[in-house]
Amino acid sequence: MMIHSQAYARAGLVGNPSDGYFGKTISIIVKNFRCRVALYESPRLVIVPGHRDQLDFDSMDHLVSFVEESGYYGATRLVKATIKKFHDYGTQHGIRLEQKNFTIEYDTNIPLRVGLAGSSAIVTATLRALMQFYDVQIPKPLLPSLILSVETDELKITAGLQDRVVQVYEGCVYMDFARERLAQPGYGHYEPLSPALLPPLFVAYHDALSEGTEVAHSPVRERWLAGEPKVVETMNRIAALAAEARELLLAGRGVEIGPLLDQNFDLRASIYQISTDNRELVERARREGAHVHFAGSGGAVVGVCRDDAMFDHLAHSYAQMGARMLKPIIQ
């Protein structure tokens, strides 16, 4: 039996990156991009490398170009770590997994390391396939935390729950990661919101701006753990923006959330190092009158666009800097 599963890209709309700091966020799924996994029974357990695990090259220049774009780590480490964490979950919960092996293959077209949650999509799709193959049911609210632990526990990557929650629930989701909620019952408050409440949105990204999420988050994480007042206060203010955006959306005033995205970026920029090119992704949108914020760690932005004319002007502007722009498919 061939099992197929998938997970989509996502864009953090408001509140990002407070999800890693007991904050609040609103995030959307971006079905324009996806990761697909195929899994089937086989005599041995085999992980088939994907195109992002390339090991043969035309030349040294080709190798160098590949490393500069994709880094040194392919996706197979994510698949390995997911399999191990799934096994650990079964052991911890007294679930006896059937003694059978499988071959697993993955394919993804999510732009690499530009803050659209490509890594967590691979983990999510892999976990879904394993659950189906072994007929294991994991409660939906617990899935995001298990998916996150693959990267934080196994691979020591600094990350938050936001990506995993929206990739599990899909659509548009408001999330509250209050410390007491995560302690008991062990997961946040995850509230699906109708995408029909959202204003017209766009996503823009630039492949050349890719970098690992840990590059952006690790220094700030260390400052937050040390209790630096500016970082703690800024994260709290960012979280409050998500709660405010939720109220506007539920009141049918979605067109008014745009300025909250602008505030979100400005607050973020006050504690994070923002590269010149990443800042240009934001400033180009602002010059056209759009409201915009990082979709993730950098390399991609999500914004509120007034109408199709503004979208066309902005798409042309982004193309001049080598960036691509799209309307996110949420439903």
Backbone hydrogen bonds in HBPLUS format (Angstrom, degrees):
<---DONOR---> <-ACCEPTOR-->    atom                        ^
c    i                          cat <-CA-CA->   ^        H-A-AA   ^      H-
h    n   atom  resd res      DA  || num        DHA   H-A  angle D-A-AA Bond
n    s   type  num  typ     dist DA aas  dist angle  dist       angle   num
A0003-ILE N   A0039-LEU O   2.80 MM  36  5.09 170.8  1.81 157.3 159.9     1
A0039-LEU N   A0003-ILE O   2.88 MM  36  5.09 154.4  1.95 144.1 151.2     2
A0005-SER N   A0037-VAL O   2.99 MM  32  5.28 153.7  2.06 148.6 154.1     3
A0037-VAL N   A0005-SER O   2.86 MM  32  5.28 164.0  1.88 150.1 151.5     4
A0007-ALA N   A0035-CYS O   3.00 MM  28  5.39 145.8  2.12 145.8 155.4     5
A0035-CYS N   A0007-ALA O   2.75 MM  28  5.39 160.1  1.79 165.2 171.6     6
A0009-ALA N   A0033-PHE O   3.18 MM  24  5.54 155.7  2.24 130.8 130.3     7
A0030-VAL N   A0009-ALA O   2.76 MM  21  5.01 165.1  1.78 135.7 131.3     8
A0010-ARG N   A0116-LEU O   3.17 MM 106  5.31 156.2  2.23 122.9 130.1     9
A0011-ALA N   A0028-ILE O   2.90 MM  17  5.43 158.1  1.94 154.3 160.1    10
A0028-ILE N   A0011-ALA O   2.95 MM  17  5.43 168.6  1.97 154.9 157.1    11
A0012-GLY N   A0295-ALA O   2.81 MM 283  4.75 166.1  1.83 133.0 133.4    12
A0013-LEU N   A0026-ILE O   2.79 MM  13  5.51 137.3  1.97 139.9 153.6    13
A0014-VAL N   A0026-ILE O   3.19 MM  12  5.23 157.2  2.24 137.2 143.5    14
A0026-ILE N   A0014-VAL O   2.76 MM  12  5.23 148.4  1.85 155.4 158.8    15
A0018-SER N   A0015-GLY O   2.76 MM   3  5.78 156.6  1.81 145.5 149.8    16
A0020-GLY N   A0017-PRO O   3.45 MM   3  6.44 164.1  2.48 125.6 126.1    17
A0021-TYR N   A0018-SER O   2.83 MM   3  5.05 159.6  1.88 115.6 119.8    18
A0023-GLY N   A0018-SER O   2.89 MM   5  4.57 133.2  2.11 142.8 139.9    19
A0177-PHE N   A0023-GLY O   2.77 MM 154  5.28 166.4  1.79 173.2 177.8    20
A0025-THR N   A0175-MET O   3.00 MM 150  5.28 151.2  2.08 138.5 147.2    21
A0175-MET N   A0025-THR O   2.79 MM 150  5.28 160.8  1.82 164.7 166.6    22
A0027-SER N   A0173-VAL O   3.04 MM 146  5.58 156.6  2.10 150.1 155.7    23
A0173-VAL N   A0027-SER O   2.99 MM 146  5.58 161.9  2.02 159.3 165.2    24
A0029-ILE N   A0171-GLY O   2.88 MM 142  5.37 146.2  1.99 155.8 165.2    25
A0033-PHE N   A0030-VAL O   3.37 MM   3  6.41 175.0  2.37 125.3 126.0    26
A0031-LYS N   A0329-ILE O   2.73 MM 298  5.09 168.2  1.75 160.5 156.4    27
A0109-ASN N   A0034-ARG O   3.18 MM  75  6.01 162.0  2.21 159.3 162.6    28
A0036-ARG N   A0107-ASP O   2.74 MM  71  5.28 170.4  1.75 166.9 168.3    29
A0107-ASP N   A0036-ARG O   2.84 MM  71  5.28 147.3  1.95 155.0 160.6    30
A0038-ALA N   A0105-GLU O   2.88 MM  67  5.18 161.0  1.92 143.9 149.8    31
A0105-GLU N   A0038-ALA O   2.84 MM  67  5.18 163.3  1.87 157.2 162.3    32
A0040-TYR N   A0103-THR O   3.04 MM  63  5.51 155.5  2.10 150.5 158.4    33
A0103-THR N   A0040-TYR O   2.75 MM  63  5.51 157.4  1.80 162.9 169.4    34
A0042-SER N   A0101-ASN O   3.22 MM  59  5.53 156.7  2.27 105.7 110.8    35
A0046-VAL N   A0102-PHE O   2.91 MM  56  6.42 153.5  1.98 144.3 152.8    36
A0104-ILE N   A0046-VAL O   2.87 MM  58  6.34 156.4  1.93 162.4 169.5    37
A0048-VAL N   A0104-ILE O   2.96 MM  56  6.14 174.3  1.96 167.5 169.5    38
A0053-ASP N   A0050-GLY O   2.99 MM   3  5.41 155.6  2.05 119.1 120.5    39
A0063-LEU N   A0059-SER O   3.07 MM   4  6.43 156.0  2.13 144.8 150.6    40
A0064-VAL N   A0060-MET O   2.89 MM   4  6.18 165.2  1.91 155.2 158.7    41
A0065-SER N   A0061-ASP O   2.91 MM   4  6.09 161.6  1.95 149.4 154.4    42
A0066-PHE N   A0062-HIS O   2.93 MM   4  6.13 156.0  1.99 148.7 155.3    43
A0067-VAL N   A0063-LEU O   2.92 MM   4  6.19 162.3  1.95 155.8 160.0    44
A0068-GLU N   A0064-VAL O   2.96 MM   4  6.15 160.4  2.00 151.2 156.6    45
A0069-GLU N   A0065-SER O   3.13 MM   4  6.31 143.7  2.27 140.2 149.1    46
A0070-SER N   A0066-PHE O   2.72 MM   4  5.76 166.8  1.74 157.7 162.2    47
A0071-GLY N   A0067-VAL O   2.71 MM   4  4.56 145.4  1.82 127.9 133.5    48
A0078-LEU N   A0075-ALA O   2.90 MM   3  5.27 128.8  2.17 108.2 121.7    49
A0079-VAL N   A0075-ALA O   3.20 MM   4  6.64 152.6  2.28 150.4 158.3    50
A0080-LYS N   A0076-THR O   2.89 MM   4  6.11 166.2  1.90 152.5 156.0    51
A0081-ALA N   A0077-ARG O   2.96 MM   4  6.03 164.7  1.98 142.9 147.5    52
A0082-THR N   A0078-LEU O   2.96 MM   4  6.10 148.5  2.06 141.3 149.9    53
A0083-ILE N   A0079-VAL O   3.01 MM   4  6.27 161.4  2.05 153.2 157.4    54
A0084-LYS N   A0080-LYS O   3.04 MM   4  6.34 163.2  2.07 153.9 158.2    55
A0085-LYS N   A0081-ALA O   2.96 MM   4  6.12 161.3  2.00 145.6 150.9    56
A0086-PHE N   A0082-THR O   2.89 MM   4  6.04 153.7  1.96 149.7 156.8    57
A0087-HIS N   A0083-ILE O   3.01 MM   4  6.25 157.3  2.06 147.7 153.6    58
A0088-ASP N   A0084-LYS O   2.87 MM   4  6.18 157.4  1.92 150.3 156.9    59
A0089-TYR N   A0085-LYS O   2.89 MM   4  6.10 153.1  1.96 144.4 151.4    60
A0090-GLY N   A0086-PHE O   3.06 MM   4  6.37 158.7  2.11 147.8 152.7    61
A0091-THR N   A0087-HIS O   3.02 MM   4  6.33 159.6  2.06 151.6 157.0    62
A0092-GLN N   A0088-ASP O   2.90 MM   4  6.11 165.9  1.91 156.0 159.4    63
A0093-HIS N   A0089-TYR O   3.03 MM   4  6.15 141.0  2.19 145.9 155.5    64
A0095-ILE N   A0090-GLY O   2.72 MM   5  4.52 156.4  1.77 147.6 146.5    65
A0094-GLY N   A0091-THR O   3.36 MM   3  5.28 168.5  2.37 104.9 106.5    66
A0100-LYS N   A0098-GLU O   2.94 MM   2  5.84 116.9  2.35 114.2  97.6    67
A0211-GLU N   A0113-ARG O   2.94 MM  98  5.30 143.2  2.08 145.8 148.3    68
A0121-ALA N   A0117-ALA O   3.16 MM   4  6.22 140.6  2.32 136.8 147.2    69
A0122-ILE N   A0118-GLY O   3.29 MM   4  6.56 148.7  2.39 141.3 147.7    70
A0122-ILE N   A0119-SER O   3.12 MM   3  5.33 122.6  2.46 100.2 113.5    71
A0123-VAL N   A0119-SER O   3.18 MM   4  6.58 159.3  2.23 149.9 155.2    72
A0124-THR N   A0120-SER O   2.83 MM   4  5.96 162.7  1.86 146.6 151.8    73
A0125-ALA N   A0121-ALA O   2.93 MM   4  6.01 168.8  1.95 149.3 152.3    74
A0126-THR N   A0122-ILE O   2.98 MM   4  6.04 156.2  2.04 143.8 150.9    75
A0127-LEU N   A0123-VAL O   2.89 MM   4  6.08 162.7  1.92 152.9 157.4    76
A0128-ARG N   A0124-THR O   3.00 MM   4  6.20 158.1  2.05 148.6 154.6    77
A0129-ALA N   A0125-ALA O   3.11 MM   4  6.33 154.3  2.18 143.0 149.3    78
A0130-LEU N   A0126-THR O   2.99 MM   4  6.30 159.4  2.04 152.0 157.6    79
A0131-MET N   A0127-LEU O   2.93 MM   4  6.12 161.3  1.97 152.8 157.5    80
A0132-GLN N   A0128-ARG O   3.13 MM   4  6.34 154.7  2.20 143.5 149.8    81
A0133-PHE N   A0129-ALA O   2.89 MM   4  6.07 160.8  1.92 151.4 157.2    82
A0134-TYR N   A0130-LEU O   2.98 MM   4  6.08 162.9  2.01 153.1 156.4    83
A0135-ASP N   A0131-MET O   2.88 MM   4  5.52 104.9  2.45 129.6 145.1    84
A0136-VAL N   A0131-MET O   2.86 MM   5  4.77 156.3  1.92 136.6 143.9    85
A0135-ASP N   A0132-GLN O   3.32 MM   3  4.88 153.9  2.39  92.2  99.8    86
A0142-LEU N   A0139-PRO O   2.94 MM   3  5.50 140.1  2.10 116.4 127.8    87
A0143-LEU N   A0140-LYS O   3.18 MM   3  5.31 140.8  2.35 102.6 113.3    88
A0146-LEU N   A0142-LEU O   3.19 MM   4  6.49 157.5  2.25 154.5 161.3    89
A0147-ILE N   A0143-LEU O   2.87 MM   4  6.11 162.4  1.91 162.4 167.6    90
A0148-LEU N   A0144-PRO O   2.86 MM   4  6.07 158.8  1.91 148.1 154.1    91
A0149-SER N   A0145-SER O   2.99 MM   4  6.15 152.5  2.07 142.1 149.2    92
A0150-VAL N   A0147-ILE O   3.21 MM   3  5.48 142.5  2.36 102.4 112.5    93
A0151-GLU N   A0148-LEU O   3.03 MM   3  5.68 129.0  2.30 114.6 124.8    94
A0152-THR N   A0148-LEU O   2.99 MM   4  6.23 174.5  1.99 158.8 160.3    95
A0153-ASP N   A0149-SER O   2.88 MM   4  5.02 146.3  1.99 121.1 132.2    96
A0155-LEU N   A0151-GLU O   3.24 MM   4  4.83 131.2  2.49 103.9 117.3    97
A0157-ILE N   A0151-GLU O   2.89 MM   6  5.33 170.5  1.90 132.5 135.4    98
A0164-ARG N   A0161-LEU O   3.03 MM   3  5.51 114.1  2.48 113.2 128.4    99
A0165-VAL N   A0161-LEU O   3.02 MM   4  6.17 157.9  2.07 163.0 169.7   100
A0166-VAL N   A0162-GLN O   3.22 MM   4  6.51 172.1  2.23 165.3 163.7   101
A0167-GLN N   A0163-ASP O   3.05 MM   4  6.17 146.5  2.16 142.2 152.3   102
A0168-VAL N   A0164-ARG O   3.02 MM   4  6.10 134.6  2.23 138.1 148.3   103
A0168-VAL N   A0165-VAL O   3.15 MM   3  5.23 133.1  2.38  97.9 110.4   104
A0169-TYR N   A0165-VAL O   2.86 MM   4  6.10 169.9  1.87 160.1 162.7   105
A0170-GLU N   A0166-VAL O   2.62 MM   4  4.86 142.9  1.75 126.2 138.5   106
A0193-LEU N   A0172-CYS O   2.76 MM  21  5.33 171.5  1.77 145.1 147.1   107
A0174-TYR N   A0191-GLU O   2.85 MM  17  5.05 175.2  1.85 144.4 144.2   108
A0191-GLU N   A0174-TYR O   2.80 MM  17  5.05 176.4  1.80 161.9 162.7   109
A0176-ASP N   A0189-HIS O   2.94 MM  13  5.04 150.4  2.03 141.2 150.0   110
A0189-HIS N   A0176-ASP O   2.98 MM  13  5.04 158.5  2.03 144.1 147.8   111
A0181-ARG N   A0178-ALA O   2.93 MM   3  5.30 126.1  2.23 107.6 122.1   112
A0182-LEU N   A0178-ALA O   3.09 MM   4  6.47 159.1  2.14 159.5 165.8   113
A0183-ALA N   A0179-ARG O   3.05 MM   4  6.31 138.9  2.23 143.7 155.2   114
A0184-GLN N   A0180-GLU O   3.01 MM   4  6.13 155.7  2.07 141.3 147.5   115
A0186-GLY N   A0181-ARG O   3.22 MM   5  6.34 157.7  2.27 158.4 159.6   116
A0197-LEU N   A0194-SER O   2.96 MM   3  5.70 167.4  1.98 122.8 126.9   117
A0198-LEU N   A0195-PRO O   3.03 MM   3  5.43 161.2  2.07 112.9 118.9   118
A0305-CYS N   A0200-PRO O   2.94 MM 105  5.57 161.4  1.97 139.5 145.7   119
A0202-PHE N   A0303-GLY O   2.94 MM 101  5.31 142.2  2.08 141.0 146.3   120
A0303-GLY N   A0202-PHE O   2.89 MM 101  5.31 157.2  1.94 148.1 152.5   121
A0203-VAL N   A0326-LEU O   2.90 MM 123  5.44 159.5  1.94 156.8 161.5   122
A0326-LEU N   A0203-VAL O   2.86 MM 123  5.44 150.6  1.94 155.5 165.3   123
A0204-ALA N   A0301-VAL O   2.98 MM  97  5.37 157.0  2.04 144.5 151.5   124
A0301-VAL N   A0204-ALA O   2.76 MM  97  5.37 156.2  1.82 156.5 164.7   125
A0205-TYR N   A0324-ARG O   2.88 MM 119  5.50 149.8  1.97 149.3 159.4   126
A0324-ARG N   A0205-TYR O   2.86 MM 119  5.50 164.3  1.88 163.1 164.1   127
A0206-HIS N   A0299-GLY O   2.95 MM  93  5.65 153.9  2.02 162.9 168.9   128
A0209-LEU N   A0206-HIS O   3.06 MM   3  5.69 165.0  2.08 120.2 125.1   129
A0210-SER N   A0207-ASP O   3.36 MM   3  5.81 152.4  2.44 120.4 118.9   130
A0215-VAL N   A0212-GLY O   3.01 MM   3  5.58 148.2  2.11 114.7 123.2   131
A0217-HIS N   A0213-THR O   3.13 MM   4  6.34 169.8  2.14 155.5 158.7   132
A0218-SER N   A0214-GLU O   3.05 MM   4  5.34 161.8  2.09 131.9 137.3   133
A0221-ARG N   A0217-HIS O   2.88 MM   4  5.96 158.5  1.92 162.8 170.1   134
A0222-GLU N   A0218-SER O   3.07 MM   4  6.31 156.2  2.13 153.4 158.2   135
A0223-ARG N   A0219-PRO O   3.21 MM   4  6.53 152.7  2.29 142.4 149.4   136
A0224-TRP N   A0220-VAL O   2.88 MM   4  6.14 156.1  1.94 153.3 160.0   137
A0225-LEU N   A0221-ARG O   2.91 MM   4  6.12 163.6  1.94 153.2 157.3   138
A0226-ALA N   A0222-GLU O   3.08 MM   4  6.23 138.7  2.25 136.1 146.8   139
A0228-GLU N   A0223-ARG O   3.08 MM   5  5.61 168.5  2.09 161.5 157.9   140
A0227-GLY N   A0224-TRP O   2.88 MM   3  5.05 154.8  1.94 105.5 113.5   141
A0232-VAL N   A0228-GLU O   3.08 MM   4  6.28 171.0  2.08 163.4 166.2   142
A0233-GLU N   A0229-PRO O   2.87 MM   4  5.93 171.0  1.88 156.3 159.1   143
A0234-THR N   A0230-LYS O   2.97 MM   4  5.99 157.8  2.02 141.6 148.4   144
A0235-MET N   A0231-VAL O   3.00 MM   4  6.16 163.5  2.02 153.1 156.7   145
A0236-ASN N   A0232-VAL O   3.13 MM   4  6.36 155.1  2.19 145.9 152.7   146
A0237-ARG N   A0233-GLU O   2.98 MM   4  6.26 152.7  2.05 148.6 156.2   147
A0238-ILE N   A0234-THR O   2.92 MM   4  6.17 154.1  1.99 150.3 157.6   148
A0239-ALA N   A0235-MET O   2.98 MM   4  6.19 159.4  2.03 147.5 152.7   149
A0240-ALA N   A0236-ASN O   3.06 MM   4  6.29 150.2  2.15 141.4 149.2   150
A0241-LEU N   A0237-ARG O   3.30 MM   4  6.62 136.9  2.50 138.8 148.5   151
A0241-LEU N   A0238-ILE O   3.12 MM   3  5.31 133.4  2.35 100.0 112.2   152
A0242-ALA N   A0239-ALA O   3.09 MM   3  5.46 128.3  2.37 105.3 117.3   153
A0243-ALA N   A0239-ALA O   3.42 MM   4  6.88 155.4  2.48 148.1 154.1   154
A0244-GLU N   A0240-ALA O   3.02 MM   4  6.28 154.2  2.09 146.7 153.9   155
A0245-ALA N   A0241-LEU O   2.86 MM   4  6.10 155.5  1.92 148.2 154.9   156
A0246-ARG N   A0242-ALA O   2.93 MM   4  6.17 155.6  1.99 148.4 154.8   157
A0247-GLU N   A0243-ALA O   3.21 MM   4  6.49 158.1  2.26 144.4 148.9   158
A0248-LEU N   A0244-GLU O   3.13 MM   4  6.43 156.7  2.18 148.2 154.3   159
A0249-LEU N   A0245-ALA O   2.91 MM   4  6.16 161.8  1.95 155.3 160.0   160
A0250-LEU N   A0246-ARG O   2.95 MM   4  6.16 170.7  1.96 158.2 160.2   161
A0251-ALA N   A0247-GLU O   3.04 MM   4  6.11 134.5  2.26 137.1 148.9   162
A0253-ARG N   A0248-LEU O   2.79 MM   5  4.96 158.8  1.83 162.8 155.7   163
A0252-GLY N   A0249-LEU O   2.98 MM   3  5.19 161.0  2.01 111.0 115.4   164
A0256-GLU N   A0253-ARG O   2.95 MM   3  5.72 162.6  1.98 123.0 128.9   165
A0257-ILE N   A0254-GLY O   3.15 MM   3  5.68 171.8  2.16 120.9 121.7   166
A0260-LEU N   A0257-ILE O   2.91 MM   3  5.36 134.6  2.12 113.2 126.4   167
A0261-LEU N   A0258-GLY O   2.91 MM   3  5.40 134.2  2.12 113.5 125.3   168
A0262-ASP N   A0258-GLY O   3.39 MM   4  6.86 152.3  2.47 147.0 154.5   169
A0263-GLN N   A0259-PRO O   2.99 MM   4  6.30 161.2  2.03 148.7 153.1   170
A0264-ASN N   A0260-LEU O   2.88 MM   4  6.04 150.9  1.97 140.2 148.8   171
A0265-PHE N   A0261-LEU O   3.00 MM   4  6.35 157.8  2.05 151.6 155.6   172
A0266-ASP N   A0262-ASP O   3.03 MM   4  6.31 168.4  2.05 154.9 158.0   173
A0267-LEU N   A0263-GLN O   2.90 MM   4  6.06 161.2  1.93 153.9 158.5   174
A0268-ARG N   A0264-ASN O   3.00 MM   4  6.15 159.7  2.04 145.5 151.7   175
A0269-ALA N   A0265-PHE O   2.80 MM   4  6.02 161.3  1.83 156.4 161.6   176
A0270-SER N   A0267-LEU O   3.12 MM   3  5.21 141.5  2.27  97.8 109.1   177
A0271-ILE N   A0268-ARG O   3.07 MM   3  5.75 163.5  2.10 118.1 123.0   178
A0272-TYR N   A0268-ARG O   2.92 MM   4  5.96 143.1  2.06 155.1 166.6   179
A0279-ARG N   A0275-SER O   2.92 MM   4  6.14 156.0  1.98 151.8 158.8   180
A0280-GLU N   A0276-THR O   2.99 MM   4  6.22 141.0  2.14 139.1 150.1   181
A0281-LEU N   A0277-ASP O   3.23 MM   4  6.61 139.2  2.40 140.5 149.6   182
A0281-LEU N   A0278-ASN O   3.19 MM   3  5.24 128.5  2.47  95.4 108.0   183
A0282-VAL N   A0279-ARG O   3.06 MM   3  5.25 126.7  2.36  99.5 112.7   184
A0283-GLU N   A0279-ARG O   2.88 MM   4  6.20 166.5  1.90 155.2 159.1   185
A0284-ARG N   A0280-GLU O   2.96 MM   4  5.89 161.4  2.00 148.6 151.4   186
A0286-ARG N   A0282-VAL O   3.07 MM   4  6.41 160.7  2.11 151.9 157.9   187
A0287-ARG N   A0283-GLU O   2.90 MM   4  6.08 153.4  1.97 149.4 155.8   188
A0288-GLU N   A0285-ALA O   3.07 MM   3  5.28 135.2  2.28 101.0 113.3   189
A0290-ALA N   A0285-ALA O   2.97 MM   5  5.19 154.9  2.03 150.4 142.2   190
A0289-GLY N   A0286-ARG O   2.95 MM   3  4.98 156.6  2.00 103.9 111.3   191
A0291-HIS N   A0304-VAL O   3.36 MM  13  5.22 160.4  2.40 141.4 145.5   192
A0304-VAL N   A0291-HIS O   2.80 MM  13  5.22 148.2  1.90 143.4 154.2   193
A0293-HIS N   A0302-VAL O   2.99 MM   9  5.64 153.7  2.07 154.1 161.9   194
A0302-VAL N   A0293-HIS O   2.81 MM   9  5.64 162.7  1.84 170.8 176.8   195
A0295-ALA N   A0300-ALA O   2.97 MM   5  5.53 171.4  1.97 123.0 125.4   196
A0311-PHE N   A0307-ASP O   3.04 MM   4  6.34 156.2  2.10 146.4 153.9   197
A0312-ASP N   A0308-ASP O   2.88 MM   4  6.12 160.7  1.92 151.9 155.5   198
A0313-HIS N   A0309-ALA O   3.07 MM   4  6.32 164.1  2.09 150.9 154.9   199
A0314-LEU N   A0310-MET O   2.91 MM   4  6.05 163.4  1.94 152.8 157.7   200
A0315-ALA N   A0311-PHE O   2.81 MM   4  5.97 155.1  1.87 151.0 158.4   201
A0316-HIS N   A0312-ASP O   3.07 MM   4  6.26 157.7  2.12 146.8 151.9   202
A0317-SER N   A0313-HIS O   3.05 MM   4  6.34 156.0  2.11 144.2 151.0   203
A0318-TYR N   A0314-LEU O   2.84 MM   4  6.09 163.7  1.86 155.0 158.9   204
A0319-ALA N   A0315-ALA O   2.96 MM   4  6.11 153.9  2.03 143.6 151.0   205
A0320-GLN N   A0316-HIS O   3.23 MM   4  6.51 142.5  2.38 142.2 150.7   206
A0320-GLN N   A0317-SER O   3.19 MM   3  5.31 128.3  2.48  97.1 109.8   207
A0321-MET N   A0318-TYR O   3.00 MM   3  5.40 141.1  2.15 107.5 118.2   208
A0323-ALA N   A0318-TYR O   2.92 MM   5  5.00 154.9  1.99 145.7 137.7   209
A0322-GLY N   A0319-ALA O   3.02 MM   3  4.87 158.3  2.06 101.3 107.8   210
